[in-house]
Amino acid sequence: MGSSSVVELLPKDYGYVVMVVVLYSFLNFFMAAKVGMARKKYKVFYPTMYASESDNKDAKVFNCVQRGHQNSLEMMPLFFVFLVLGGLRHPCIAAVLGLLYTVSRYFYFKGYSTGDPQKRLSVGKYGFLALVGLIVCTISFGVTLLLRG
């Protein structure tokens, strides 16, 4: 089986799913760069993961930047699995939900980076709805596999 036959097995619109994975990866690079800049600005050096409020007056702001990226990293494996699997059955729906999730994650990070953790949820909360939609797409794919004759 050549590589072209693997591509032929994928849904016609699966390329949208692939592009959302790439877009989210760029968002991750952006967040990592922002954490790096915050490390320099607030003088929190490696390997320290979080700043201590007793040692650093800017600890809360730095920790919010760090936490915004860390939480996105924690959620990334679930997001990618549900996007890639759900997209096999519903590529366009999964890609739109993945785009919504990615945009909401950007605003989640931007809000968190202000130093006020509540601001992460203004737009960021919609990412959870997108993730639930991707879970539904993945369940649909699993059921389809189980019911095929």
Secondary structure, DSSP 8 states (H G I E B T S, - for coil): --HHHHHHHS-TTHHHHHHHHHHHHHHHHHHHHHHHHHHHHHT--TT--S--TTT-TTHHHHHHHHHHHHHHHHHHHHHHHHHHHHHHH-HHHHHHHHHHHHHHHHHHHHHHTTT-GGGGHHHHTHHHHHHHHHHHHHHHHHHHHHH--
